[in-house]
């Protein structure tokens, strides 16, 4: 993923997760369009993202505890993707 592609990916991820308050089908579709495979559990969603080097796994709550939870998840995902370069 080039720097430009990563910037666009990060902006779209922020738009998708930035202010989510509950897990919805629309949120799931948006994440799938970004390349995530999703396994939905009872209280959490497991996001899988495949890079050239390996498969990354992220677990996010379906009902976040505060308004920053979505942005915190964006930061965790982006840091993990950057460390794969």
N, C-alpha and C positions, 0 to 999 in steps of 0.2 A: 504494500500500500504506500503510495507516494505521499509526500507532505500535503499536497493539495487535496488528495482523496481523503487523507486522515482528517484534515480540517473540516471538510464537508461532512464526513461521517460523524465527527464530534458534534458539530452544530445540529445535525439531524437527531442525534442521540439526546442532546440537551433539550431540543424541542419536544421529543417524545417523553422523556423521563423527568424533565425539569420540574414539573408541577403536578405529577400524578398523585392522587389520593387513594386510589383503589385500582385493583387489577380489572381491566375491562377487555372485551374482545377486540376493540379498536386498538388498544395499547399492544396487545399480542400481535395483531396484524402488522402494526408499524415496526415492531422489533423483528418480525420475520422478514419484512422487506429490507431491513438493514443487514440481513445475513445470519441472524441468530436462529438456532433450533431451540425449541422451547418444550420443556416437560413441566406440565402443571401438576403440582401436588396440592394438598389440602390448604396449607397456609403459606406456602412459598412457591415460587416459580424458579426453575433451574434453566438458566440460559447457557447454551453451548455455542461457542464461536470457534471456527476452525481457521487457523492461519497456515502459512506454508510450513511452519516448524512443528506446531502441535495444536491440540484441541484445548481451548480455555473453557473453564466452567465458572459460572457466577450464580450465586443464589440470592434472590431478592424476595423480600416480603410482599405478599399480596396486599397487605394493609400497612403502609409505612407508618412509623411512629411519630414522625414530625414532618414539617414542610420541606426540610433540607434532605430528606432521605433519597429522593430521586437524583438530586445533584451530587450527593455523595456517591451514589451508585455509578453515575457518569464518570466521576473522577477515578473510581476503582477500575472500571472497565478500560478507560483510556490509558491509565498508567500500565495496566497489564499488557495492552496492545503495544505500547511504546517499548516496553522491556523485551518484546519479541523481535525487535529489529536488529 
